[in-house]
Every structure is written in C-alpha cells, then in structure tokens.
Amino acid sequence: MKQTLRIPKKFNKYFWDVDFDKLVLKKHRNFILERLLNYGAFDTFSWIFSNFSMDDVKSLLKNNGKHSLSRNSYLFWGEISKEKKMWKRN
C-alpha cells in the first residue's frame, strides 16, 4: 500500500457514520477498503487500484467479504480482482 495516510475528502460521503477526519489509511485499511468496495462508485475505482493491491482485495473477499459486502459488490469485486491489467500495483 502506498504511504498516503488519508483518503480523499471527496469520499467522505461513504463514511457517513464515522468521524471521517480521523480515518487514516494505514490504520483503518480494511475498514476503508470494505466501505469503498461496498458503496463506492466509479470515482473510487482508480483510487482503490492505486492504493490497494489485487491481493489486498482478494484477501478481504476471502476472509470476510461474503459477510461484509453486498452480494453484488462481492461478486463484482471477485471478478475485478482477477483482472491484473487493471491494478497499478501487483
């Protein structure tokens, strides 16, 4: 994961139930990824591809994705995680 410590302000709409200004990428990595995979829109995809590896997403899907993501998000990201050319990091 890149050393970016905070997520972009424009994503605050996905974190309506927490203090957005206290979210730190390194510390809250799984929570942030889970929320963006589940509720994020097209504007989050590039940021996810740049700040998380394909393995980060696969790990989340494997460990608790079926329980923490909607069925559609789980299936969608399961397919996306197989597309190596989409990831800026491997």
Secondary structure as a PSIPRED ss2 file (coil, helix, strand):
# PSIPRED VFORMAT (PSIPRED V4.0)

   1 M C   1.000  0.000  0.000
   2 K C   1.000  0.000  0.000
   3 Q C   1.000  0.000  0.000
   4 T C   1.000  0.000  0.000
   5 L C   1.000  0.000  0.000
   6 R C   1.000  0.000  0.000
   7 I C   1.000  0.000  0.000
   8 P C   1.000  0.000  0.000
   9 K H   0.000  1.000  0.000
  10 K H   0.000  1.000  0.000
  11 F H   0.000  1.000  0.000
  12 N H   0.000  1.000  0.000
  13 K H   0.000  1.000  0.000
  14 Y H   0.000  1.000  0.000
  15 F C   1.000  0.000  0.000
  16 W C   1.000  0.000  0.000
  17 D C   1.000  0.000  0.000
  18 V C   1.000  0.000  0.000
  19 D C   1.000  0.000  0.000
  20 F H   0.000  1.000  0.000
  21 D H   0.000  1.000  0.000
  22 K H   0.000  1.000  0.000
  23 L C   1.000  0.000  0.000
  24 V C   1.000  0.000  0.000
  25 L C   1.000  0.000  0.000
  26 K C   1.000  0.000  0.000
  27 K C   1.000  0.000  0.000
  28 H C   1.000  0.000  0.000
  29 R H   0.000  1.000  0.000
  30 N H   0.000  1.000  0.000
  31 F H   0.000  1.000  0.000
  32 I H   0.000  1.000  0.000
  33 L H   0.000  1.000  0.000
  34 E H   0.000  1.000  0.000
  35 R H   0.000  1.000  0.000
  36 L H   0.000  1.000  0.000
  37 L H   0.000  1.000  0.000
  38 N H   0.000  1.000  0.000
  39 Y H   0.000  1.000  0.000
  40 G C   1.000  0.000  0.000
  41 A C   1.000  0.000  0.000
  42 F H   0.000  1.000  0.000
  43 D H   0.000  1.000  0.000
  44 T H   0.000  1.000  0.000
  45 F H   0.000  1.000  0.000
  46 S H   0.000  1.000  0.000
  47 W H   0.000  1.000  0.000
  48 I H   0.000  1.000  0.000
  49 F H   0.000  1.000  0.000
  50 S H   0.000  1.000  0.000
  51 N H   0.000  1.000  0.000
  52 F C   1.000  0.000  0.000
  53 S C   1.000  0.000  0.000
  54 M H   0.000  1.000  0.000
  55 D H   0.000  1.000  0.000
  56 D H   0.000  1.000  0.000
  57 V H   0.000  1.000  0.000
  58 K H   0.000  1.000  0.000
  59 S H   0.000  1.000  0.000
  60 L H   0.000  1.000  0.000
  61 L H   0.000  1.000  0.000
  62 K H   0.000  1.000  0.000
  63 N H   0.000  1.000  0.000
  64 N H   0.000  1.000  0.000
  65 G H   0.000  1.000  0.000
  66 K H   0.000  1.000  0.000
  67 H H   0.000  1.000  0.000
  68 S H   0.000  1.000  0.000
  69 L C   1.000  0.000  0.000
  70 S C   1.000  0.000  0.000
  71 R H   0.000  1.000  0.000
  72 N H   0.000  1.000  0.000
  73 S H   0.000  1.000  0.000
  74 Y H   0.000  1.000  0.000
  75 L H   0.000  1.000  0.000
  76 F H   0.000  1.000  0.000
  77 W H   0.000  1.000  0.000
  78 G H   0.000  1.000  0.000
  79 E H   0.000  1.000  0.000
  80 I H   0.000  1.000  0.000
  81 S C   1.000  0.000  0.000
  82 K C   1.000  0.000  0.000
  83 E C   1.000  0.000  0.000
  84 K H   0.000  1.000  0.000
  85 K H   0.000  1.000  0.000
  86 M H   0.000  1.000  0.000
  87 W C   1.000  0.000  0.000
  88 K C   1.000  0.000  0.000
  89 R C   1.000  0.000  0.000
  90 N C   1.000  0.000  0.000
